[in-house]
Amino acid sequence: MDKPTIDLSLPKTPREFGFFVDGGWIGAGDRDVFERNSPGHNVPVSRIPKCTEADLDMAVASARRAFDDRRWSGLSGADRAAVLLKTAEGIRTRAEEIAYWETLENGKPISQARAEVGGCIGMFEYASGLARAIHGDSFNNLGDGMFGVVTREPVGVVGLITPWNFPFLILCERVPYILAAGCTIVAKPSEVTSVTTLMLAEILHDAGLPDGVMNVVTGSGSTIGQGLIEHDHVDMLSFTGSTAVGRRVVEASGRTNFKKLGLELGGKNPQIVFADADLEDAADGVAFGIGFNTGQCCVSGSRLIVERSVADQFADMVAEKFKKVRVGDPLDEATQVGAITTDAQNATIMGYIEKGQSEGATLLHGGEQLDFGRGQYIAPTLFGNVTRDMAIAREEIFGPVLTVMPFDTVEQAIDIANDTEYGLAASVWTKNIDKALTVTRRVQAGRFWVNTTLSGGPELPIGGFKQSGWGREAGIYGVEEYTQIKSVHIEIGKRSPWVE
């Protein structure tokens, strides 16, 4: 059967959306609305309600009822798996529509959005199997009078706060695993990229998810996000965003009900290139690692650490790759690097480019705003003569800006790589297995790639070391993250009396 197609032209008027609570849509009514302009075209594309604290309370109450009456957690793993599989089919059916709206609101290339949606289908398919695989343990070694059982139980109501850089992908790296565990959800997407989260709620409902299990409340981080973090009836919160905001999430949890936290935070990720690597492959991988999603990616490879004997040659190779990268209209299927998602992020990136030059780094390529008549675009940017103390080498820029630092020994490469508060991801490029394994073992990062970058799937977990976060998403670890462990002691036979 042919996949449905969609007109990739810009909408003539912005599309109106409500929010989704207790299995149904609620219109904006007299609430204020947020009008989103497409960052690639600067035309209005969507209008989203600015929900109130009362709306959030209503959504949390819905999720609480749905959890407490066991309409979802009380189902068998097989029944939950059936809903997740049907959801995967629903995403497949609406994949073009989802990718289109992801591109409109985020500014990423349509080809990338399509690939991400395809990966999200796999997340739901894989998690459906995990819903049937969750299990505990037993202890038959406690003597003839006692039997021990360990069970995994869903943690409860999960608040889910997702960012604007991967609105659908990050959502789908969490939702199917949370649901597989038996939890209920209140999701708060970024106010600039809310549409695809609302679409997923509708797809889940159509797939048979009981009312109240998936709720989406739209609005600002200061109102809805903060309210979700502090809500006493939310048992766990999953937050993806900056380390600075993650720190505030931890503080807020401590002030309220000590809810369990899952945090995927910032990164300043190294790409280590040895002279014995396939340099052509490595140059392409490094360019992809910083150009993907215009560098607005917490796992982007923003620090190039390259063996000194090939450092100049390799920097030239990366610059040549940058020259050939197709930057432009996100709805053009040939585009490789799209628009910067928000005005604030655009200003931040350009500010770091200026700072890098003022600190004495050498601009080897890019560094300028690109003018296509509409939208906001930045050329892939490469800095040489970078030292560890420079802001561009230490701070997360969240844009297509790559810094080059040379090294002489394996030990020095590892030292430079670990010289950061972050520990989210890393890559190494070498044909020497000893070097690859040594670096993989000793660089502090939650995700690691050898002779590749930014690859993955639903099987392997996601998360960071150090100030890059707590916990893991995806894979069986991602399901276990949303469970609690209970120890059950079962006495066999007649009790030995305490009171005679």
DOSEPA-769002 format. One record per atom (N, C-alpha, C): residue in three letters; y, x negated, z negated. Coordinates in steps of 0.2 Angstrom, whole numbers, plus 5000, padded with zeros to 4 digits. Layout:
BEGIN
ALAYXZ;...
//
This chain:
BEGIN
MET499449965000;MET500050005000;MET500649965000;ASP501149975004;ASP501749935005;ASP502149944998;LYS502549894996;LYS502949894990;LYS503549934992;PRO503849974987;PRO504450014989;PRO505049964990;THR505449974995;THR506049934996;THR506649964993;ILE507149924993;ILE507849954990;ILE508349924994;ASP508949954995;ASP509449934998;ASP509849884994;LEU509949824996;LEU510249774993;LEU511049764993;SER511349814996;SER512049824996;SER512349844989;LEU512949824988;LEU513249844982;LEU513349914981;PRO513249944975;PRO513350014974;PRO514150034975;LYS514250094978;LYS514850114979;LYS515250134973;THR514950154968;THR515150174961;THR514750154956;PRO514950134950;PRO514550114945;PRO514050164943;ARG513450144941;ARG512950194939;ARG513050204931;GLU512950264929;GLU513050284922;GLU512350284919;PHE512350254913;PHE511750254909;PHE511850284902;GLY511350314899;GLY511350334892;GLY510950274888;PHE510750294882;PHE510250254878;PHE509650294877;PHE509150254874;PHE508450284874;PHE508250284867;VAL508150344864;VAL507850354857;VAL507350404857;ASP506850394853;ASP506350444851;ASP506050474858;GLY505950434863;GLY505650464869;GLY506050494874;GLY506750494873;GLY507150524878;GLY507850494878;TRP508150514884;TRP508850484885;TRP509350524881;ILE509850484879;ILE510450514876;ILE511050494880;GLY511450544882;GLY512050524886;GLY512650494882;ALA513050464886;ALA513650424882;ALA514050484878;GLY514150544881;GLY514550594878;GLY515250564877;ASP515450574870;ASP516150554869;ASP516250484866;ARG515650444867;ARG515650374865;ARG516050334870;ASP516350274868;ASP516650234873;ASP516050204877;VAL516250184883;VAL515750144887;VAL515950074889;PHE515450034891;PHE515649974893;PHE515449974901;GLU515949954905;GLU515849944912;GLU515749874914;ARG515249864917;ARG514949794919;ARG515149784926;ASN515549724927;ASN515649704934;ASN515149654936;SER514849654942;SER514449604945;SER514749534945;PRO514449484942;PRO514749424941;PRO514749384948;GLY514349404953;GLY514249374959;GLY514749414964;HIS515049474962;HIS515449504967;HIS516049534964;ASN516149534958;ASN516749564954;ASN516849634956;VAL516349674956;VAL516449744957;VAL516049784952;PRO516249844949;PRO515949874944;PRO515249904946;VAL514749894942;VAL514049914944;VAL513649964939;SER513849954933;SER513549994928;SER514050014922;ARG513850074919;ARG514250094913;ARG513750114908;ILE513850084902;ILE513350084897;ILE513650104890;PRO513350154886;PRO513650174880;PRO513750124875;LYS514350124872;LYS514450084866;LYS514250124860;CYS513650114858;CYS513350154853;CYS513650144846;THR513550184841;THR513850184835;THR513350164829;GLU513550144823;GLU513050134818;GLU512650194817;ALA512850254818;ALA512450314817;ALA511950314822;ASP512050294828;ASP511550294833;ASP511050244832;LEU511250184829;LEU510750134827;LEU510250164821;ASP510550194816;ASP510250224811;ASP509650274814;MET509950314818;MET509450364822;MET508850334825;ALA509050274828;ALA508450244832;ALA507950204827;VAL508250174822;VAL507850144817;VAL507450194813;ALA507650254812;ALA507350314809;ALA506750334813;SER506850334820;SER506350354824;SER505850304824;ALA505950244825;ALA505450194825;ALA505050194818;ARG505450204813;ARG505150204806;ARG504550264806;ARG504750324808;ARG504350374808;ARG503750364812;ALA503850334818;ALA503350324823;ALA502850274820;PHE503050224816;PHE502650174813;PHE502250204807;ASP502650244803;ASP502350264797;ASP501750314798;ASP501850354803;ASP501350414804;ASP500750384809;ARG500850324810;ARG500250284814;ARG500150314821;ARG500550344824;ARG500450374831;ARG500350314836;TRP500550254834;TRP500350194838;TRP499950144835;SER500150124829;SER499650074825;SER499050104824;GLY498950174823;GLY498250194821;GLY497850204827;LEU498050194833;LEU497650194839;LEU497150134840;SER496650144843;SER496250084844;SER496550034849;GLY496349974849;GLY496549924853;GLY496449944860;ALA495949974862;ALA495849994869;ALA496350044871;ASP496550094867;ASP497050144868;ASP497750114869;ARG497850064865;ARG498550034866;ARG498549994873;ALA497949954874;ALA497849914880;ALA497949964886;ALA497750024886;ALA497750064892;ALA498550084894;VAL498950094888;VAL499650104889;VAL499950044892;LEU499849984890;LEU500149924892;LEU499949904899;LEU499249924901;LEU499049914908;LEU499449964913;LYS499550024910;LYS499950074915;LYS500650054915;THR500950024910;THR501549994910;THR501649944916;ALA501149894916;ALA501149844921;ALA501249874928;GLU500849924929;GLU500849964935;GLU501549994937;GLY501850024931;GLY502450054932;GLY503050004934;ILE502949944931;ILE503449884933;ILE503349864940;ARG502649864942;ARG502549844949;ARG502849894954;THR502749954952;THR503050004957;THR503750004957;ARG504149984952;ARG504849984952;ARG505149914952;ALA504749864954;ALA504949794954;ALA505549784958;GLU505649804964;GLU506249794968;GLU506849824964;GLU506749884961;GLU507349914958;GLU507549874952;ILE507049844948;ILE507249804942;ILE507549744944;ALA507249704949;ALA507549644952;ALA508249654954;TYR508349704958;TYR509049724960;TYR509549724955;TRP509349764949;TRP509849774944;TRP509949714940;GLU509349674939;GLU509449614936;GLU509949564939;THR509949564946;THR510349524950;THR511049544949;LEU511149614950;LEU511849644949;LEU512149624943;GLU511849634937;GLU512149624931;GLU512149554929;ASN511649514930;ASN511649444928;ASN511949394933;GLY511849404939;GLY512149354944;GLY511649304947;LYS510949314945;LYS510449264947;LYS510249284954;PRO509949234958;PRO509749254964;PRO509249304965;ILE509249344969;ILE508749404970;ILE508049374970;SER507949324974;SER507249294974;SER507049274967;GLN507449244963;GLN507249224957;GLN507049284952;ALA507549334953;ALA507349394949;ALA506749434951;ARG506549434957;ARG505949454959;ARG505349414956;ALA505349354956;ALA504849314953;ALA504749324946;GLU505349334943;GLU505349344935;GLU504949414934;VAL505149464938;VAL504849534937;VAL504049524938;GLY503849484943;GLY503149474944;GLY502849444938;GLY503149394935;GLY502849364929;GLY502849414923;CYS503349464923;CYS503349514918;CYS502749554918;ILE502549574924;ILE501949614925;ILE501349584922;GLY501249514923;GLY500749474920;GLY500749474913;MET501349474910;MET501449484903;MET501049544900;PHE501249604903;PHE500949664900;PHE500149664902;GLU499949634907;GLU499249634909;GLU498849594904;TYR499149534902;TYR498849494898;TYR498849514891;ALA499349544888;ALA499449574882;ALA498949634881;SER498849664886;SER498349724885;SER497649704883;GLY497449644885;GLY496849614883;GLY496849594876;LEU497449564874;LEU497549544867;LEU497549604862;ALA497749664864;ALA497749724860;ALA497049734857;ARG496549714862;ARG495849724860;ARG495549664856;ALA495949614856;ALA495649544854;ALA495849534847;ILE496349564844;ILE496649554838;ILE496049564833;HIS495949514828;HIS495449514823;HIS495649474817;GLY495249484812;GLY495349444806;GLY494849404805;ASP494549394799;ASP494049354797;ASP493649384791;SER493049344790;SER492649374784;SER492349304780;PHE492249314774;PHE492049264769;PHE491449284766;ASN490849264768;ASN490249284765;ASN489949224760;ASN490449184758;ASN490249124754;ASN490549134747;LEU490649194745;LEU490949204738;LEU490449224733;GLY489849214734;GLY489349234730;GLY489049304731;ASP488449324728;ASP488149384729;ASP488549444727;GLY489049434722;GLY489449484720;GLY490049504723;MET490249464728;MET490949474731;MET490849464739;PHE491249504743;PHE491249494750;PHE492049494752;GLY492249444756;GLY492949444757;GLY493149454764;VAL493649494766;VAL493849514772;VAL494549494773;VAL494749464779;VAL495449454780;VAL495649494786;THR496149544786;THR496349584791;THR497049564793;ARG497249584800;ARG497849574802;ARG498149644803;GLU498749654801;GLU499049724801;GLU499749714805;PRO499949764808;PRO500649754812;PRO501149754806;VAL501649714808;VAL502249704803;VAL502649764801;GLY502749804806;GLY503049864805;GLY503649884811;VAL504249894809;VAL504749904814;VAL505049844815;VAL505149824822;VAL505349764824;VAL506049774828;GLY506549744825;GLY507149744829;GLY507149684834;LEU507349694840;LEU507349644846;LEU508049644849;ILE508349584848;ILE508949564851;ILE508849514856;THR509049534863;THR508949494868;THR509549474872;PRO509649414875;PRO510249384878;PRO510349404885;TRP510849384888;TRP511049404895;TRP510749354900;ASN510449304898;ASN510249254904;ASN509649274907;PHE509149304903;PHE508549324906;PHE508349394903;PRO508749444905;PRO508749504901;PRO508049544901;PHE507749534907;PHE507049564908;PHE506449524906;LEU506549454908;LEU505949414906;LEU505949404899;ILE506449384895;ILE506449374888;ILE506149434885;LEU506349494887;LEU506149564884;LEU505349564885;CYS505149544891;CYS504449554892;CYS504049494889;GLU504349444887;GLU503949394883;GLU503849414876;ARG504149474874;ARG504049494867;ARG503749564867;VAL504049614871;VAL503849684870;VAL503049694870;PRO502749674875;PRO502049684876;PRO501649664870;TYR501849604867;TYR501449574862;TYR501649614855;ILE502249634854;ILE502449674849;ILE502049734849;LEU501949764855;LEU501649834855;LEU500849824854;ALA500649764857;ALA499949754856;ALA499749744849;ALA500149724845;ALA500049714838;ALA500049774834;GLY500349834837;GLY500449894834;GLY501049914831;CYS501549874832;CYS502249884829;CYS502649934834;THR503249954831;THR503749994834;THR504349954835;ILE504749974840;ILE505349934842;ILE505949964842;VAL506549934840;VAL507249954841;VAL507549894845;ALA507649894851;ALA507949844855;ALA508649844856;LYS509049794856;LYS509749784857;LYS509849734863;PRO509949754869;PRO510049704874;PRO510749684874;SER510949634877;SER511649604878;SER512049664882;GLU512649674880;GLU513049734883;GLU513149724890;VAL513149654892;VAL513349644899;VAL512649644904;THR512049654901;THR511449654905;THR510949704902;SER511149764901;SER510749814897;SER510249854902;VAL510449864908;VAL510049914912;VAL509349904913;THR509049844914;THR508349834914;THR507949844908;THR508349834902;THR507949854896;THR507849924895;LEU508349964897;LEU508350034898;LEU507850064902;MET507750024908;MET507250044913;MET506550034910;LEU506449974906;LEU505749964903;LEU505650024898;ALA506050044894;ALA505950094890;ALA505750164893;GLU506050174899;GLU505850234903;GLU505150224906;ILE504950164908;ILE504250144911;ILE503750154906;LEU503950124900;LEU503450134894;LEU503250204892;HIS503850244892;HIS503750314891;HIS503350354896;ASP503450334902;ASP503050364908;ASP502350344907;ALA502150284904;ALA501550254904;ALA501150284898;GLY501450324894;GLY501150364889;GLY501250334882;LEU501750284881;LEU501950264875;LEU502150324870;PRO501950334864;PRO502150384860;PRO502950384859;ASP503250444858;ASP503950444857;ASP504150404850;GLY504650364851;GLY504950334845;GLY504650264844;VAL504150244848;VAL503850174848;VAL504350124851;MET504650144856;MET505150094860;MET505850134860;ASN506350104857;ASN506950134857;ASN507450074859;VAL507950094863;VAL508450054865;VAL509150074863;VAL509550034860;VAL510250054858;VAL510650004861;THR511150024864;THR511649984868;THR512249974864;GLY512649914865;GLY513249904862;GLY513349834861;SER513849824856;SER514049754855;SER513649724850;GLY513649654850;GLY513349614845;GLY513649624838;SER514249634838;SER514549634831;SER514449694828;THR514349754831;THR514149814828;THR513449834828;ILE513149834834;ILE512449854834;ILE511949794833;GLY512149734835;GLY511749684834;GLY511749664826;GLN512349664823;GLN512349644816;GLN512049704812;GLY512149764814;GLY511849814810;GLY511049814810;LEU510749794816;LEU510049784817;LEU509849724812;ILE510149674812;ILE509949614808;ILE509949634801;GLU510449674798;GLU510549694791;GLU510149754789;HIS509849784794;HIS509549854792;HIS508949844787;ASP508949884782;ASP508449884777;ASP507849914779;HIS507849954784;HIS507249984787;HIS506849954793;VAL507149894794;VAL506849844799;VAL506449794796;ASP505849784798;ASP505349744794;ASP505349674797;MET505549664803;MET505549594807;MET506049604812;LEU506449544813;LEU506949534818;LEU506749484823;SER506749494829;SER506649444834;SER507349434838;PHE507549374837;PHE508249354840;PHE508149294845;THR508449304851;THR508549254856;THR509249234857;GLY509449174856;GLY510149164857;GLY510349094855;SER511049084853;SER511249014851;SER511049004844;THR510948934843;THR510848914836;THR511348934831;ALA511948934833;ALA512448964828;ALA512349034826;VAL512249074831;VAL512149144829;VAL511449154825;GLY510949114827;GLY510349114824;GLY510449094816;ARG510849054815;ARG510949034808;ARG511249094804;ARG511649134807;ARG511949194804;ARG511449244803;VAL510949244808;VAL510349294807;VAL509949274801;VAL509849214800;VAL509449194794;VAL509849214787;GLU510549204787;GLU510949214781;GLU510949294780;ALA510949334785;ALA510949404785;ALA510349434782;SER509749404784;SER509149424782;SER509049404774;GLY509349354772;GLY509249334765;GLY509649384761;ARG510249404764;ARG510649454760;ARG510349524759;THR509849544764;THR509649604764;THR508949614761;ASN508449624766;ASN507749644764;ASN507249584765;PHE507549524766;PHE507149464768;PHE506649484773;LYS506849514779;LYS506449534784;LYS506149464788;LYS505549474790;LYS505249414794;LYS505749404800;LEU505749344802;LEU506149324808;LEU505749284813;GLY505949304819;GLY505749264825;GLY506349234829;LEU506449174830;LEU507049144832;LEU506949094838;GLU507149114844;GLU507149064849;GLU507949044851;LEU508048984849;LEU508748964849;LEU508948914854;GLY509448874853;GLY509748834858;GLY509248774860;GLY509448734865;GLY509048674867;GLY509548624871;LYS509348564870;LYS509648514874;LYS509148464877;ASN508748494882;ASN508148474883;ASN508048404888;PRO507648354886;PRO507648294890;PRO507148304896;GLN507348274901;GLN506848254907;GLN506748184907;ILE506248154905;ILE506148084905;ILE505748064912;VAL506048014915;VAL505747994922;VAL505647924921;PHE505047904922;PHE504847834922;PHE504847804930;ALA504847744930;ALA504947714937;ALA504247724941;ASP503747734938;ASP503047744941;ASP502947814943;ALA503447854942;ALA503347924944;ALA503347934952;ASP503147994954;ASP503348014961;ASP504048034961;LEU504447984963;LEU505247994962;LEU505448054966;GLU505148064972;GLU505348124976;GLU505248194972;ASP504648194970;ASP504448254966;ASP504848264960;ALA504948204956;ALA505348204950;ALA506048234952;ALA506348204957;ALA507048224959;ALA507148294960;ASP506648324964;ASP506648394965;ASP506548434959;GLY506048414955;GLY505948444948;GLY506548444944;VAL506948384943;VAL507548384939;VAL508048424942;ALA508148434948;ALA508648474951;ALA508448544950;PHE507848564950;PHE507648634949;PHE507748644941;GLY507548594937;GLY507648604930;GLY508348624927;ILE508848604931;ILE509548614929;ILE509848664933;GLY509548674939;GLY509848724943;GLY509648794942;PHE509048804940;PHE508748864939;PHE509148914934;ASN509248974937;ASN509649024933;ASN510348994932;THR510648954936;THR511248914936;THR511348874929;GLY510748854927;GLY510748814921;GLY510848854914;GLN510948914915;GLN511048964909;GLN510348984907;CYS510048934904;CYS509248934902;CYS509148894896;CYS508948914891;CYS508848884885;CYS508348824885;VAL507948824890;VAL507448774891;VAL507648724897;SER508248734900;SER508448694906;SER508448624904;GLY508248574909;GLY508248504908;GLY508848474909;SER509348474903;SER510048454904;SER510148384903;ARG509648344900;ARG509748274899;ARG509248234903;LEU509448194908;LEU509048154912;LEU509048084909;ILE508448064907;ILE508348004903;ILE507847964908;VAL508147914911;VAL507747884917;VAL507747804916;GLU507147774918;GLU507047704917;GLU507547664921;ARG507847614918;ARG508447584920;ARG508347554927;SER507747524928;SER507547494935;SER507647544941;VAL507647604940;VAL507647654945;VAL508247704944;ALA508647694939;ALA509147744937;ALA509647754942;ASP509947704945;ASP510447714950;ASP510147754956;GLN509547724958;GLN509247754964;GLN509047824963;PHE508847844957;PHE508647914955;PHE509247954955;ALA509747934952;ALA510347974951;ALA510547994958;ASP510547944963;ASP510747964970;ASP510248014973;MET509648004971;MET509148054974;MET509348124972;VAL509448134965;VAL509648194962;VAL510248224965;ALA510748184966;ALA511448204969;ALA511248224976;GLU510848194980;GLU510648224987;GLU510348284987;LYS509948304982;LYS509648364981;LYS510148414979;PHE510648404975;PHE511148444973;PHE511548464979;LYS511648414984;LYS512048434990;LYS511748484994;LYS511048494994;LYS510648534998;LYS510548604995;VAL510748604988;VAL510548674985;VAL511048724988;ARG510748784989;ARG511148844992;ARG511448884986;VAL512048874985;VAL512448914980;VAL512748974984;GLY512749034981;GLY513049084984;GLY512849154982;ASP513049204986;ASP512949274984;ASP512249284982;PRO512149314975;PRO511449324973;PRO511049374976;LEU511349414980;LEU510949464984;LEU510749434991;ASP510949374992;ASP510649344998;ASP510049304997;GLU509449325000;GLU508849304999;GLU508749225000;ALA509249195003;ALA509149125004;ALA509549084998;THR509849114994;THR510249084988;THR509749054983;GLN509948994981;GLN509548964976;GLN509848964969;VAL510548954969;VAL510948954963;VAL511449014964;GLY511449054959;GLY511949114959;GLY512549104955;ALA512849164953;ALA513449164949;ALA513349144942;ILE513949124939;ILE513949124931;ILE514049194928;THR513649204923;THR513549274921;THR514149304918;THR514549264914;THR515149294911;THR515749254912;ASP516349284911;ASP516949244911;ASP516949194906;ALA516749214900;ALA516749164894;ALA516349104896;GLN515749114898;GLN515249054900;GLN515549014905;ASN515849044910;ASN516149004916;ASN516648954913;ALA517148984908;ALA517648944905;ALA517348884901;THR516748904897;THR516448854893;THR516148794897;ILE515848814903;ILE515548764907;ILE516148714910;MET516648744913;MET517148704916;MET517548664910;GLY517548694904;GLY517848654899;GLY517448594897;TYR516748594897;TYR516348534896;TYR516348484902;ILE516448514908;ILE516548464914;ILE517148424913;GLU517748454911;GLU518348424909;GLU518248374904;LYS517848394898;LYS517748354893;LYS517348284894;GLY516848294898;GLY516448244901;GLY516848184904;GLN517348204908;GLN517748164912;GLN518248124907;SER518448164902;SER518948134898;SER518648084893;GLU517948094892;GLU517648054887;GLU517447994891;GLY517447984897;GLY517347924901;GLY516747924905;ALA516347984905;ALA515747984910;ALA516047994917;THR515547964922;THR515747964929;THR515448024932;LEU515848064936;LEU515648124939;LEU515348104946;LEU514648104946;LEU514348084952;LEU514248144958;HIS514248204955;HIS514248254960;HIS514448324957;GLY514748364961;GLY515048434959;GLY515648424954;GLY515548474949;GLY516148474944;GLY516648524946;GLU516548564952;GLU517148604954;GLU516848674954;GLN517348724953;GLN517248794954;GLN517248804962;LEU516748844964;LEU516648864971;LEU516948924972;ASP517348934978;ASP517648994980;ASP517349024986;PHE517049084984;PHE516749124990;PHE517049184991;GLY517649194989;GLY518049254990;GLY518049304984;ARG517449304981;ARG517349344975;ARG516849314971;GLY516849334964;GLY516349314960;GLY516449244957;GLN516049214953;GLN516249154949;GLN515649104950;TYR515749044953;TYR515149004955;TYR515448934953;ILE514948884951;ILE515048814949;ILE514548774953;ALA514748724956;ALA514348674959;ALA513848644954;PRO513248634956;PRO512848584952;PRO513148524951;THR513148504944;THR513648444942;THR513148384939;LEU513348324941;LEU512948264939;LEU513448214936;PHE513248194930;PHE513748144926;PHE513248084925;GLY513548024927;GLY513347954925;GLY513747924920;ASN513447864918;ASN513847824913;ASN513947864906;VAL513447904904;VAL513447944899;VAL513147914893;THR513547914887;THR513247884881;THR513047944876;ARG512647924871;ARG512347974867;ARG512848014863;ASP513447984861;ASP513948014857;ASP514348064861;MET514348074867;MET514748114871;MET514548184870;ALA515048234870;ALA514848304869;ALA514448334874;ILE514448304881;ILE514048334886;ILE513348304885;ALA513248254881;ALA512548234880;ALA512248264874;ARG512648294869;ARG512448324863;ARG512448394862;GLU512948424866;GLU513048504865;GLU512748544870;GLU512448594869;GLU512148644874;GLU512748674878;ILE512748654884;ILE513248674889;ILE513048744892;PHE512448754893;PHE512248814896;PHE512548834903;GLY512448784907;GLY512748784914;GLY512348724918;PRO512548724925;PRO512248674929;PRO512548604929;VAL512448574923;VAL512748514921;VAL512248464919;LEU512148414922;LEU511548364920;LEU511848294919;THR511648264913;THR511948194911;THR511348144912;VAL511548084914;VAL511048034916;VAL511147974910;MET510547964907;MET510547904902;MET509947864904;PRO510047794904;PRO509547754906;PRO509147724900;PHE508547704901;PHE508147674895;PHE507747614898;ASP507447574893;ASP507147514895;ASP506347514893;THR506247554888;THR505547554885;THR505347624884;VAL504647634883;VAL504447694881;VAL504747714874;GLU504747674869;GLU505047684863;GLU505747714863;GLN506147674868;GLN506847694868;GLN506947764871;ALA506447784876;ALA506447844879;ALA506347904874;ILE505847884870;ILE505647934865;ILE506247944860;ASP506547894858;ASP507147894853;ASP507747934856;ILE507847924862;ILE508447954865;ILE508248034866;ALA507648044868;ALA507448114868;ALA507448154862;ASN507248114856;ASN507248154850;ASN507948154846;ASP508448114849;ASP509148114846;ASP509548174847;THR509348224844;THR509648294845;THR509448334840;GLU509848384838;GLU509648434833;GLU509148484836;TYR509048484842;TYR508648534845;TYR507948514847;GLY507448554848;GLY506748534850;GLY506448594853;LEU506748614859;LEU506448674862;LEU505948654868;ALA506148614872;ALA505748594878;ALA505848524880;ALA505448494884;ALA505448434887;ALA505048424893;SER505148374897;SER504748354903;SER504748284903;VAL504148254906;VAL504048184907;VAL503748184914;TRP503948134918;TRP503748114925;TRP503548044925;THR502848044926;THR502547974926;THR501847984929;LYS501547934933;LYS500847934935;LYS500447904930;ASN500647874925;ASN500247834920;ASN500047884914;ILE499447894913;ILE499247944908;ILE499347924901;ASP499347864900;ASP499547834893;ASP500247854891;LYS500647834896;LYS501347854895;LYS501447924894;ALA501147964898;ALA501248044898;ALA501048064891;LEU500448044889;LEU500148074882;LEU500548044877;THR500747984877;THR501147954871;THR501847994871;VAL502148004876;VAL502848044876;VAL502648114874;THR502148144876;THR502048214875;THR501948224867;ARG501548174864;ARG501348184857;ARG501948174853;ARG502448124855;ARG502948104850;ARG503648134851;VAL503748164857;VAL504448194858;VAL504348264855;GLN504848284851;GLN504848344847;GLN505148404851;ALA504648444853;ALA504848504857;ALA504248554857;GLY504448614857;GLY503948664857;GLY503548674863;ARG503948664869;ARG503648664876;ARG503648604879;PHE503148584883;PHE503148514886;PHE502848524893;TRP503148484898;TRP502948484904;TRP502848414907;VAL502248404910;VAL502048334913;VAL502048344920;ASN502548304924;ASN502548304931;ASN502748374934;THR503048414930;THR503348484932;THR503848504927;THR504148564928;THR504648584923;THR504648664924;LEU504848694918;LEU504948764918;LEU504348804921;SER503748784921;SER503248824923;SER502848854917;GLY502448904918;GLY502148934912;GLY501849004914;GLY501649034909;GLY501349104910;GLY501249134904;PRO500849194903;PRO500849234897;PRO500349204892;GLU499949154894;GLU499449124890;GLU499649084885;LEU500149044886;LEU500448984882;LEU501049014878;PRO501048984871;PRO501649014867;PRO502248984869;ILE502849014866;ILE503448994868;ILE503848984861;GLY504248934860;GLY504648924854;GLY504848854853;GLY505248844848;GLY505548774847;GLY505348744840;PHE505548674840;PHE505548634834;PHE506248634832;LYS506348604826;LYS506948594823;LYS507448654823;GLN508048644825;GLN508548694825;GLN508548744832;SER507948734835;SER507848774841;SER507448844839;GLY507248844833;GLY507048914831;GLY506448914827;TRP506148974825;TRP505648984821;TRP505149034825;GLY504449014824;GLY503949064826;GLY503849054834;ARG503349094836;ARG503149084843;ARG503049154846;GLU503249154853;GLU503149214857;GLU502649204862;ALA502349254865;ALA501849254870;ALA501149224868;GLY500649234872;GLY499949214870;GLY499749254864;ILE499149234862;ILE498849264856;ILE499349244850;TYR499649194850;TYR500149174844;TYR500649224844;GLY500849244850;GLY501449294850;GLY501249364847;VAL500649384848;VAL500349444844;VAL500349434837;GLU500049374835;GLU499949364828;GLU500649354824;GLU501149334828;GLU501849334825;GLU502049394822;TYR501849454825;TYR502049524823;TYR501549554819;THR501149514816;THR500649544811;THR500749514804;GLN500449544799;GLN500449524792;GLN499649514791;ILE499549464786;ILE498849454784;ILE498749484778;LYS498149514777;LYS497949544771;LYS497249524769;SER497249504763;SER496549484760;SER496249534756;VAL495649554758;VAL495249604754;VAL494649584751;HIS494649594744;HIS494049574740;HIS493649634739;ILE492949634740;ILE492549684740;ILE491949664735;GLU491949694729;GLU491449684724;GLU490849724726;ILE490249684725;ILE489649714727;ILE489249724720;GLY488949784719;GLY488549794713;GLY488949814707;LYS488649814702;LYS488949844695;LYS489449784693;ARG489949804690;ARG490449764687;ARG490249734680;SER490349674679;SER490249644673;SER490849664668;PRO490649704663;PRO491249734659;PRO491649674655;TRP492349694655;TRP492749654652;TRP492849674644;VAL492849744643;VAL492849774637;VAL492149804635;GLU491749774630;GLU491149794628;GLU491149864624;
//
